[in-house]
Amino acid sequence: RRVVGSRFCRCSVSNSHAMSKVNDKIAAFQEENPGKPFYSFEYFPPKTASGETNLYDRFDRMASLNPMWIDVTWGAGGSTSEKTMTICTNALQYHGLDVMMHLTCTNITVESVHEALVKCKEVGICNILALRGDPPAGQENWTATIGGFSHASDLVKYIRKHFGDYFCIAVAGYPENHLESPDQAEDMKWMKEKVDAGADLIVTQLFYDCDEFLGFVKRCRDMDITIPILPGIMPIQSYNGFKRMTGFCKTKVPDEITEALEPIKEDEAKVKAYGVELGVKMCKKLLENGVPGLHFYTLNLETSVMKIIDGLGVAQAAGKTMPWRRAVTKDRQGETVRPIFWANRSKSYIQRTAAWDDFPNGRFGNRASPAYGEFNFVSMCHESDAKLREERRKMWGESPQSAQDIGELFVGYVKGDVKKLPWCQDAIIDETNFIKKQLLQLNKGGMWTINSQPRVNGALSTDPYFGWGPDGGFVYQKAYVEFFCNEEVLTKFLEMVDSERWNSLGYTAVKTTGETRTNLPANSVTAVTWGVFPDREVVQPTVVDSSSFMAWKDEAFALWTEFIEIYEEGSQSQKVVKEISESYWLVNVYDNDYVASDLFTKLVACL
């Protein structure tokens, strides 16, 4: 939620700098945390745009568990290849997640595989799960494509030959043998061949008998396969889904599982609860037997997986090196400052600054320069269908008739009744609870807040609410708030600033037309978050920057179209929202007195 500024180089640059290779991450993690397990999550590309949007939201929630990596499946013959690549790229660039992309041999030529791998390098993906793949839908037997690969080992060899060690390559393992293997010996022969071809990591097929997995690990070690072997865990989400998947994969199901499920198979809640219980039990046994990590097949669902990790007590809280979540691409590793305005829309900020090859430690440039890319999207996933409009009306109001109705929406967001707004893509964060009472008063009084932070005077860098950066440091914040308001409310605020001599406040108010009122000098930049750490210079990762605010202003007012477009053309609801977007002010206020002043009480007094 924050940033400071000096000057940017604005030359275009290729986004070819890779994230971390998973095998290197695992080695480093095990060296720093001996005996501590890690975990990773698998997802598949949703069929609909709304499903894709939901998946991105899920990424953010599950990212709080700090997975070692996530991977995204690749449909047979590349049927979801473009979507898979897009999701992987977005997860990497906008969600700060290391990514492993699936790549199969089904219905795909060598040329197409090469193109996909080159694209991976271009966007910074350096982890591949190399698979032969299943037969296409409606085809019983798998056959090699003319001009393609016959085995996963061929794909591994090709990657190593043409791309060297750029990629970490994972391959599949089969505790109960591949369905097409005539016997265990033959199956292990193919396993060994994939590893000898250059694989770095093995992720297994799902199973429900832990002894089958442990036996597979022993067979691998007896054949001098020394790379990490991770168990594929698929929590039981529903009875029918469990039966369908185990039937398709011909997975061995122990009698105790069948007996436990039979009496509850019609009760979805009980089945899910048992799935969590079983998942915890299986994972505990695996970890007790030396398994280094767990790979979860999430089925694009989060609750069961998160409950299992919680039940195991192995959750890895994502440490905050900055107040904002850093991108994992190496071309942004030098980024130490961001404007606070995009605190709740970090994906937009990253997209609009994607062409930068340097990041500021002082002042941002003139917004008239090409520093910020065009604001050309409303959310991470466009969708104009009736379903999305219906969902938004349910969330934001079926038929608002006045500005007061819209104001109630902002009040609902602060209360937690409304899960997101166009300017706020996630629920309010924990630190907001310290000013929640005042925020409710402001929103009820006509200051519709979209961004805020309380003042902090020397909290420990390990503080659960405000902390960030290395241990042993202290962090500071100036109180800050950003809101929409009408002319009457703004006038009252400006009168109080003058009459009460609130000299510690800095403010800027702007309309969609560009009309501006401010008490700040031109091109001003003020740090509103900073940290002091042992043996380091003061770090100032968040700023209020007047030039960047004008770039943000264009985006903030354009986001009102998310309201306008969900209502019928010419309706009273559409007229109300449009009038607000054209007449209201966007205001940011910060308080330089981070020691004793109370910005939010002052603002409440204006209403």
C-alpha positions in Angstrom: 0.0 0.0 0.0 2.9 2.5 -0.3 5.9 4.2 -2.2 8.5 7.0 -2.3 10.1 8.7 -5.3 13.4 10.0 -7.2 13.6 9.5 -10.9 12.8 6.7 -13.3 14.6 5.5 -16.4 11.7 4.8 -18.7 13.3 2.7 -21.4 11.3 -0.3 -22.6 12.8 -3.6 -21.4 12.1 -7.3 -22.1 10.4 -9.1 -19.2 12.9 -12.0 -19.6 14.3 -12.1 -16.1 13.3 -15.3 -14.5 11.8 -16.1 -11.1 13.5 -18.7 -8.8 14.0 -22.2 -10.0 12.0 -24.6 -7.7 14.9 -27.0 -7.2 17.1 -24.1 -6.1 14.4 -22.8 -3.8 13.9 -26.3 -2.2 17.7 -26.7 -1.6 17.9 -23.2 0.0 14.8 -23.8 2.1 16.1 -27.1 3.4 19.5 -25.6 4.3 17.9 -22.7 6.2 15.1 -24.8 7.7 16.3 -28.4 8.3 13.5 -30.8 8.9 10.8 -28.2 8.1 8.3 -29.2 5.4 7.1 -27.1 2.5 4.1 -27.3 0.3 2.9 -26.3 -3.2 -0.5 -26.0 -4.9 -1.8 -27.1 -8.3 -4.6 -25.3 -10.2 -6.3 -25.7 -13.6 -7.4 -23.1 -16.1 -11.1 -22.2 -15.5 -13.5 -22.4 -18.4 -15.1 -19.0 -17.9 -13.8 -15.5 -17.4 -15.5 -15.1 -14.1 -13.9 -18.4 -13.0 -10.5 -17.0 -13.9 -11.2 -13.8 -11.9 -12.1 -16.0 -8.9 -8.9 -18.0 -9.3 -6.8 -14.8 -9.1 -8.6 -13.9 -5.9 -7.9 -17.4 -4.6 -4.2 -16.9 -5.5 -4.0 -13.9 -3.2 -5.7 -15.7 -0.3 -3.6 -18.8 -0.6 -0.5 -16.8 -1.1 -0.7 -15.9 2.5 0.4 -19.4 3.2 3.6 -18.7 1.3 3.7 -21.9 -0.9 7.0 -22.9 -2.4 5.4 -22.7 -5.8 2.1 -23.1 -7.7 1.6 -25.0 -10.9 -1.1 -24.7 -13.6 -2.2 -27.6 -15.8 -2.0 -27.7 -19.6 -4.9 -29.2 -21.5 -4.4 -32.1 -23.9 -2.7 -30.9 -27.1 -2.4 -27.4 -25.7 -6.2 -27.0 -25.5 -5.8 -24.5 -22.7 -2.2 -23.5 -23.6 -2.9 -19.8 -24.1 -5.0 -19.5 -20.9 -2.4 -21.6 -19.0 0.4 -19.2 -20.1 -1.7 -16.2 -19.2 -2.5 -17.5 -15.7 1.1 -18.5 -15.0 2.3 -15.1 -16.2 -0.2 -13.2 -14.1 0.5 -15.3 -11.0 4.2 -14.5 -11.4 4.0 -10.8 -12.2 0.9 -9.7 -10.2 0.6 -12.1 -7.3 4.2 -12.6 -6.4 4.1 -16.4 -6.8 6.8 -18.7 -8.2 5.2 -20.7 -11.0 5.6 -24.1 -12.6 3.8 -24.6 -15.9 2.7 -28.0 -17.1 3.7 -29.1 -20.6 2.4 -32.3 -22.3 3.2 -34.3 -25.4 -0.4 -34.9 -26.4 -1.4 -33.6 -29.8 1.5 -31.1 -30.0 4.4 -30.9 -32.3 8.1 -30.2 -31.4 7.7 -26.8 -33.0 4.8 -25.9 -30.8 6.6 -27.1 -27.7 9.6 -25.0 -28.6 7.4 -21.9 -29.1 5.9 -22.5 -25.6 9.3 -22.8 -24.0 10.6 -19.7 -25.7 7.5 -17.8 -24.5 8.1 -19.1 -20.9 11.6 -17.6 -21.1 10.2 -14.3 -22.4 7.8 -13.9 -19.5 10.2 -15.2 -16.8 8.8 -18.7 -16.2 11.7 -21.2 -15.5 9.9 -24.2 -14.0 8.2 -26.9 -16.2 6.3 -30.0 -15.2 7.1 -32.3 -18.3 4.3 -34.9 -18.9 3.4 -37.2 -21.6 -0.2 -36.4 -21.0 -3.5 -38.3 -21.1 -5.3 -39.3 -24.3 -7.6 -36.5 -25.7 -11.2 -36.6 -24.7 -13.1 -39.4 -26.5 -9.9 -41.3 -27.3 -9.2 -44.5 -25.4 -5.5 -44.9 -26.2 -2.7 -42.4 -26.3 -0.8 -42.1 -29.6 2.2 -39.9 -30.5 1.6 -36.9 -32.7 3.5 -36.9 -36.1 6.3 -34.5 -35.5 5.9 -34.7 -31.7 7.2 -36.7 -28.7 6.4 -40.2 -27.7 7.4 -40.1 -24.1 7.9 -37.6 -21.3 11.6 -38.5 -21.3 11.8 -37.3 -24.9 10.4 -33.9 -23.8 12.8 -33.7 -20.9 15.8 -34.5 -23.2 14.6 -31.8 -25.7 14.3 -29.2 -23.0 17.8 -29.9 -21.7 19.3 -30.0 -25.2 17.9 -26.7 -26.4 17.6 -24.8 -23.1 20.3 -26.2 -20.9 19.8 -25.6 -17.2 17.5 -22.6 -17.6 14.5 -24.6 -16.6 13.9 -26.7 -13.5 12.1 -29.8 -14.8 9.7 -31.8 -12.8 8.3 -35.1 -13.9 5.4 -37.3 -12.8 5.8 -40.4 -10.5 3.3 -43.2 -10.1 3.3 -44.9 -6.7 0.8 -47.5 -8.1 2.4 -47.7 -11.6 1.2 -45.8 -14.7 -2.0 -47.2 -16.1 -0.3 -48.4 -19.2 2.7 -50.0 -17.5 2.6 -53.9 -17.7 4.4 -54.2 -14.4 6.3 -52.4 -11.7 9.7 -53.1 -13.1 8.7 -51.6 -16.5 7.2 -48.5 -14.7 10.4 -47.9 -12.7 12.5 -48.3 -15.9 10.6 -45.3 -17.4 10.9 -43.4 -14.1 14.6 -43.8 -14.2 14.8 -42.8 -17.8 13.0 -39.5 -17.1 15.4 -38.7 -14.3 18.5 -39.6 -16.3 17.2 -37.4 -19.1 17.6 -34.4 -16.7 14.6 -34.2 -14.3 15.2 -32.2 -11.1 12.1 -33.2 -9.2 9.3 -35.8 -9.0 5.7 -35.1 -8.2 3.5 -38.1 -7.9 0.0 -39.1 -9.0 -2.7 -38.9 -6.3 -2.9 -41.9 -3.9 -4.8 -42.7 -0.7 -2.5 -45.5 0.6 0.6 -43.9 2.1 2.4 -47.2 2.1 2.2 -47.2 -1.7 4.0 -43.8 -1.9 6.6 -44.8 0.6 7.3 -48.0 -1.3 7.7 -46.0 -4.5 10.2 -43.7 -2.8 12.2 -46.7 -1.6 12.2 -48.2 -5.2 13.5 -44.9 -6.5 16.3 -44.6 -3.9 17.3 -48.2 -4.6 17.8 -47.2 -8.3 20.0 -44.2 -7.2 17.3 -41.7 -7.9 18.2 -38.9 -5.5 16.1 -35.9 -6.5 13.3 -34.8 -4.3 10.1 -36.8 -4.5 6.9 -35.1 -3.5 3.5 -36.8 -2.8 0.5 -35.6 -4.7 -2.3 -35.0 -2.2 -5.9 -34.6 -3.4 -8.3 -33.8 -0.5 -11.7 -35.4 -0.9 -14.1 -32.6 -1.7 -17.2 -34.6 -2.7 -18.1 -38.3 -2.7 -19.0 -38.4 -6.4 -15.9 -36.5 -7.4 -13.7 -38.9 -5.3 -15.3 -41.9 -6.9 -14.9 -40.5 -10.4 -11.3 -39.5 -9.9 -10.2 -42.8 -8.2 -12.1 -44.7 -10.9 -10.4 -42.8 -13.7 -6.9 -43.2 -12.2 -7.6 -46.7 -10.9 -6.4 -45.6 -7.5 -6.2 -48.0 -4.6 -8.7 -47.0 -1.9 -8.1 -48.6 1.5 -11.2 -50.3 3.1 -11.2 -47.9 6.0 -11.8 -44.9 3.7 -14.6 -46.7 1.9 -16.2 -47.6 5.2 -15.9 -44.1 6.5 -17.4 -42.5 3.4 -20.3 -44.9 2.9 -22.6 -43.7 5.7 -21.9 -40.0 5.0 -21.8 -39.9 1.2 -25.0 -37.9 0.8 -23.9 -35.2 3.3 -21.5 -32.9 1.4 -20.3 -31.1 4.6 -19.5 -34.3 6.4 -17.6 -35.6 3.3 -15.5 -32.4 3.2 -14.8 -32.6 6.9 -13.7 -36.2 6.6 -11.5 -35.2 3.6 -9.7 -32.7 5.8 -9.4 -35.3 8.6 -8.0 -37.9 6.2 -5.7 -35.4 4.6 -4.2 -34.4 7.9 -3.7 -38.1 8.9 -2.1 -39.0 5.6 0.2 -36.0 5.6 1.3 -36.6 9.2 2.3 -40.1 8.3 4.2 -39.0 5.2 6.1 -36.2 7.1 6.9 -38.6 9.9 8.6 -40.8 7.3 10.8 -38.1 6.0 8.9 -36.6 3.1 10.3 -33.1 2.5 7.2 -31.4 1.2 3.6 -31.8 0.1 2.0 -31.1 -3.3 -1.7 -30.4 -3.1 -4.1 -30.9 -6.0 -6.5 -28.1 -5.0 -9.1 -28.6 -7.8 -9.2 -24.7 -7.7 -10.6 -24.9 -4.1 -8.9 -23.5 -1.1 -10.8 -24.3 2.1 -9.8 -28.0 2.5 -6.2 -27.5 1.6 -5.9 -24.5 4.0 -7.5 -26.5 6.8 -5.1 -29.4 6.2 -2.1 -27.2 6.4 -3.5 -25.6 9.5 -4.2 -29.0 11.1 -0.6 -30.0 10.4 0.7 -26.8 12.0 3.2 -26.3 9.1 1.8 -23.0 7.7 4.6 -20.7 6.5 3.6 -17.1 7.0 4.8 -15.0 4.1 7.4 -12.6 5.5 6.9 -9.0 4.5 10.1 -7.5 3.1 8.1 -4.4 2.2 4.7 -3.1 3.2 3.5 -4.2 -0.3 3.9 -7.7 -1.8 6.9 -7.7 -4.0 6.8 -9.3 -7.5 9.1 -12.3 -7.9 10.4 -11.4 -11.3 14.1 -10.4 -11.1 13.5 -7.3 -13.2 11.6 -5.8 -10.2 14.0 -6.9 -7.5 15.5 -3.4 -7.4 12.0 -1.9 -6.6 12.0 -0.3 -3.2 9.3 2.3 -3.4 5.7 2.6 -4.7 3.0 5.3 -4.6 0.4 4.6 -1.9 -2.5 5.2 -4.3 -2.4 1.7 -5.8 -2.3 0.1 -2.4 -5.5 -1.8 -3.1 -4.8 -2.3 -6.8 -1.3 -3.5 -7.0 -1.9 -5.6 -10.1 -2.8 -2.4 -12.0 0.3 -0.6 -10.8 2.6 -3.5 -11.9 0.9 -3.6 -15.3 1.2 0.2 -15.8 4.9 0.2 -14.9 5.8 -3.0 -16.7 8.0 -1.2 -19.2 10.2 0.5 -16.5 13.7 -0.8 -16.3 14.6 1.1 -13.2 12.6 2.0 -10.0 12.8 5.2 -8.0 14.3 5.9 -4.6 13.2 9.5 -4.7 10.8 11.5 -6.8 8.5 10.3 -9.6 8.5 11.9 -13.0 6.0 14.1 -14.7 2.8 12.2 -15.5 2.7 13.8 -18.9 5.8 11.7 -19.8 5.3 8.0 -20.8 6.3 6.9 -17.3 2.9 5.3 -16.6 1.3 3.0 -19.1 -2.2 3.7 -20.2 -5.0 2.6 -17.9 -6.6 0.1 -20.2 -8.4 -2.4 -18.0 -10.8 -2.4 -15.2 -10.0 -5.7 -13.5 -7.7 -8.6 -14.1 -10.3 -10.3 -16.2 -12.7 -8.6 -18.6 -16.2 -10.1 -18.8 -19.2 -8.2 -20.1 -21.8 -11.0 -19.8 -25.0 -10.8 -17.9 -23.8 -13.1 -15.2 -21.0 -10.7 -14.1 -23.3 -7.7 -14.1 -25.8 -9.7 -12.0 -23.1 -10.6 -9.5 -22.0 -7.0 -9.2 -25.5 -5.7 -8.7 -26.0 -8.2 -5.9 -22.8 -7.0 -4.3 -23.1 -3.2 -5.0 -26.9 -2.7 -5.0 -29.7 -3.8 -7.3 -31.1 -0.3 -7.9 -29.5 2.6 -6.1 -31.6 5.8 -6.4 -29.4 8.4 -4.7 -25.9 9.2 -3.6 -26.9 8.1 -0.1 -27.5 4.6 -1.4 -24.0 4.6 -3.0 -22.6 5.8 0.3 -24.1 2.9 2.1 -22.0 0.6 -0.1 -18.8 2.2 1.1 -20.0 1.8 4.7 -20.7 -1.9 4.0 -17.2 -2.4 2.7 -15.6 -1.0 5.9 -18.0 -3.2 7.9 -17.0 -6.2 5.9 -20.4 -6.8 4.4 -19.3 -5.9 0.9 -16.2 -8.0 -0.1 -14.7 -5.7 -2.7 -15.1 -2.4 -4.6 -13.6 -1.3 -7.9 -10.9 0.6 -6.0 -10.4 -2.1 -3.4 -9.9 -5.6 -4.7 -9.6 -7.3 -1.3 -11.2 -7.1 2.1 -9.8 -4.4 4.4 -6.5 -5.5 6.1 -6.0 -6.0 9.8 -4.3 -2.7 10.5 -7.5 -0.9 9.4 -9.2 -2.2 12.5 -7.3 0.4 14.5 -9.2 3.2 12.7 -12.3 1.3 11.7 -14.6 3.3 14.0 -13.5 6.6 12.5 -13.7 5.2 9.0 -17.3 4.2 9.5 -18.1 7.8 10.7 -16.3 9.3 7.7 -18.2 7.1 5.2 -21.5 7.8 6.8 -20.8 11.5 6.7 -19.9 11.6 3.0 -16.2 10.9 2.8 -16.2 7.6 0.9 -12.8 6.1 1.8 -10.9 3.8 -0.6 -7.4 3.8 1.0 -6.1 4.5 4.5 -3.5 3.8 7.1 -3.1 4.8 10.7 -0.1 6.6 12.1 2.6 4.4 13.6 5.5 5.7 15.7 8.2 3.1 16.0 6.5 -0.3 15.9 8.7 -3.4 15.9 9.4 -4.7 12.4 8.0 -8.0 13.7 4.7 -6.5 14.7 1.9 -8.7 13.5 -0.1 -5.7 12.2 2.4 -3.1 11.0 5.7 -4.9 10.8 7.8 -5.4 7.7 11.4 -5.8 6.8 14.2 -7.6 8.7 14.1 -8.4 12.4 15.4 -5.8 14.8 14.0 -2.8 13.1 11.4 -0.2 13.7 8.7 1.0 11.3 6.8 4.3 11.0 3.7 5.5 9.2 2.1 8.9 8.7 -1.7 8.7 8.9 -3.2 8.7 5.4 -6.6 8.6 3.9 -8.1 8.8 0.4 -11.7 9.4 -0.3 -14.4 10.6 -2.7 -16.7 13.4 -1.6 -19.0 16.1 -2.9 -18.3 19.8 -3.1 -20.1 20.6 0.2 -18.0 18.1 2.2 -14.7 19.3 0.6 -15.6 22.9 1.4 -16.1 22.0 5.0 -12.8 20.2 5.2 -10.9 23.1 3.6 -12.5 25.6 5.9 -11.5 23.5 9.0 -8.0 23.2 7.7 -7.7 27.0 7.6 -9.7 27.9 10.7 -8.1 25.3 13.0 -4.7 25.8 11.5 -4.1 22.1 10.8 -0.6 22.9 9.5 0.6 19.3 9.7 -1.9 18.2 7.0 -1.0 17.9 3.4 -3.9 17.4 0.9 -4.7 17.3 -2.7 -8.3 17.2 -4.2 -9.0 16.7 -7.9 -12.0 16.2 -10.1 -12.2 14.1 -13.2 -11.8 17.3 -15.3 -8.4 17.9 -13.6 -9.6 20.8 -11.5 -7.3 20.7 -8.4 -7.1 22.2 -4.9 -4.0 21.6 -2.8 -1.8 23.1 -0.2 1.3 21.3 -1.6 4.1 22.7 -3.9 4.2 21.4 -7.4 5.8 18.0 -7.9 5.9 17.3 -4.2 6.8 13.9 -2.8 6.3 12.8 0.8 7.3 9.5 2.4 4.4 8.1 4.4 5.9 4.8 5.4 9.6 4.2 6.4 11.7 1.8 8.3 14.9 1.9 10.3 16.9 -1.4 10.4 20.3 -2.4 11.8 23.2 -1.6 9.5 21.0 -0.2 6.7 20.0 3.1 5.4 16.5 4.3 6.2 14.0 2.6 3.8 11.1 4.6 2.5 8.9 2.2 0.6 5.7 4.2 0.3 5.1 7.8 -0.8 2.5 10.3 -1.6 3.6 11.8 -4.9 1.7 14.5 -6.6 2.5 13.5 -10.2 1.6 9.9 -9.6 -1.6 11.0 -8.0 -2.7 12.6 -11.2 -2.0 9.3 -13.1 -4.0 7.5 -10.4 -6.8 10.1 -10.7 -7.5 9.0 -14.2 -7.8 5.4 -13.2 -9.8 6.0 -10.1 -12.5 8.0 -11.9 -12.5 5.5 -14.8 -13.3 2.8 -12.3 -16.7 4.3 -11.7 -17.6 2.8 -15.1 -17.8 -0.6 -13.3 -20.9 0.8 -11.5 -22.3 2.6 -14.5 -22.1 -0.4 -16.8 -24.1 -2.8 -14.5 -27.3 -0.7 -14.7 -29.7 -0.3 -17.6 -29.0 2.5 -20.0 -30.8 5.6 -19.0 -32.0 4.2 -15.6 -32.0 6.3 -12.5 -29.3 4.1 -11.0 -27.0 4.8 -13.9 -27.8 8.5 -13.8 -26.9 8.7 -10.1 -23.6 6.9 -10.5 -22.6 8.9 -13.6 -23.4 12.2 -11.8 -21.2 11.2 -8.9 -18.3 10.3 -11.2 -18.6 13.7 -12.9 -19.1 15.9 -9.9 -17.3 14.4 -6.9 -13.8 15.1 -5.8 -11.0 12.5 -5.2 -9.0 13.7 -2.1 -5.9 12.4 -0.4 -4.8 13.7 3.0 -1.8 12.8 5.1 -0.6 14.1 8.5 3.0 14.9 9.0 2.7 14.6 12.8 3.0 10.8 13.2 3.8 11.2 16.9 0.7 12.8 18.5 -1.8 14.0 15.9 -5.1 12.2 15.1 -6.0 12.8 11.5 -9.1 10.7 11.5 -10.7 12.5 14.5 -10.0 15.8 12.8 -11.7 14.6 9.6 -14.8 13.4 11.6 -15.0 16.9 13.1 -15.5 18.3 9.6 -18.7 16.4 9.1 
